[in-house]
Amino acid sequence: MAGKKLKAAYESFDREAVFALEDAVGMVKKNATAKFDETIEICMNLGIDTRHSDQMVRGVVALPHGTGKSMRVAVFARDDKADEAKKAGADVVGAEDLAEAMQSGKIDVDRVIATPDMMGVVGRLGKVLGPKGLMPNPKLGTVTPDVTKAVEAAKAGEVQFRAEKSGIVHAGIGKASFGADQLHENASAFIRAISKSRPTGAKGVFVRKIAISSTMGAGVAVDPTEVSKIAG
């Protein structure tokens, strides 16, 4: 049945065409007919060579309407900062005890935050957290003394992004149950963030392709010239 739905979705539009972002979002939302609330995703193919350090694309963006996903947040902190993290809504708070749990493979979280003084403990978890994209990083705001702000941002739908080796960057920008306007605004925010993160070493066309899709649905190509309109 899923195969028939996907085939029907692809047959509902010209797969060789590119569309305005607003139209692409509407098409994907319309074709998201699974029995669960599908995630709407954006994928961007960038003109970068990630083998060069001056062409890395990485950062965070606060989506205006959140992601629709419940984020589990872990915080490495002690004493007052630990209490602050708990009050802010962190799901797990600890120090060496939390590090031991993660070292043993217990990492049921979506974001890891640490106060600067805890990096001596967290640093030893590089091989565990790194491959999962969970290693706290000052540039991403996840190594900070302001744990309240960091936890609240994560819970509110802040999205981290990082280009893969192939130059592709992607993220969930909401749920099929979101309004089309909400998805359009979230997608626009993500595109603006990527546009602003253009590295100094990138030459030529930066955003080569954009596609919007749902978990079980067909991908719809977005006209790359939309980037200049959205980025301003």
C-alpha positions, 0 to 999 in steps of 0.5 A, spaced: 500 500 500 505 504 501 508 503 495 502 505 491 501 511 495 508 513 493 507 512 486 501 516 486 504 521 489 510 521 484 505 521 478 501 527 481 507 532 479 512 533 474 519 530 477 523 533 472 520 540 474 522 545 480 517 549 484 517 555 488 518 553 495 510 555 497 508 550 492 513 545 493 511 545 501 503 544 499 505 538 494 509 535 500 503 536 505 498 534 501 501 527 499 503 526 506 498 521 507 501 516 512 497 514 518 502 517 523 504 524 523 510 524 518 516 529 519 517 534 513 524 534 511 528 539 507 535 537 503 540 542 500 545 540 496 551 545 496 557 547 492 562 545 497 568 540 498 568 538 505 575 535 505 577 542 506 576 546 512 574 552 509 568 549 506 565 546 512 558 548 513 555 547 520 551 551 525 544 552 528 537 555 527 531 557 531 525 555 527 519 559 528 514 554 529 519 549 532 520 542 529 514 538 532 518 533 535 519 532 543 526 533 544 530 530 550 536 534 553 541 532 557 546 537 561 553 536 564 553 541 570 554 541 577 551 544 583 547 551 582 548 550 574 545 543 575 539 545 578 538 551 573 538 546 568 533 541 571 528 548 572 529 549 565 526 542 563 532 538 562 531 531 561 537 528 564 542 532 568 549 529 571 556 529 571 561 523 572 555 519 573 552 521 566 558 520 563 559 513 565 552 512 563 553 515 556 560 511 555 556 504 557 551 506 551 545 509 554 544 515 550 537 516 549 537 524 548 537 528 542 541 534 545 547 534 549 549 541 553 555 542 558 557 548 562 565 550 560 567 547 567 565 540 565 568 539 558 574 535 562 569 530 563 565 531 556 571 531 552 572 523 554 566 522 550 568 524 543 568 517 540 561 516 543 557 522 542 561 525 536 559 520 531 551 521 533 552 529 532 551 530 540 558 532 542 557 539 545 560 545 541 561 552 543 560 554 536 553 551 536 551 554 543 551 547 547 557 549 551 555 555 555 554 557 562 547 559 560 544 552 561 537 555 561 537 559 554 540 553 551 535 548 554 529 552 552 532 553 545 533 546 544 526 544 547 523 550 543 525 547 536 532 549 535 535 545 529 543 543 528 545 542 521 552 540 519 554 538 511 555 531 510 561 529 506 557 529 499 556 536 501 548 535 503 545 538 509 538 536 511 533 537 517 526 536 519 522 542 519 516 540 522 510 535 521 505 534 516 500 536 521 503 543 521 499 549 517 502 550 510 504 557 512 508 554 518 512 549 514 513 555 509 516 559 514 520 554 517 523 552 511 525 559 509 528 560 516 532 554 514 534 556 507 536 563 510 541 560 515 544 555 510 545 561 506 548 565 511 553 560 513 556 560 506 564 558 507 569 563 505 572 557 501 566 556 497 566 558 490 561 558 484 554 556 485 553 555 493 546 552 493 545 547 487 539 543 489 533 543 494 528 538 495 522 538 500 519 531 502 515 527 508 517 521 511 513 516 507 512 521 501 515 523 494 521 528 494 519 535 490 524 539 487 525 547 489 527 552 484 534 554 487 533 561 485 528 561 491 534 562 495 536 569 493 529 571 494 528 568 501 535 570 503 534 577 501 
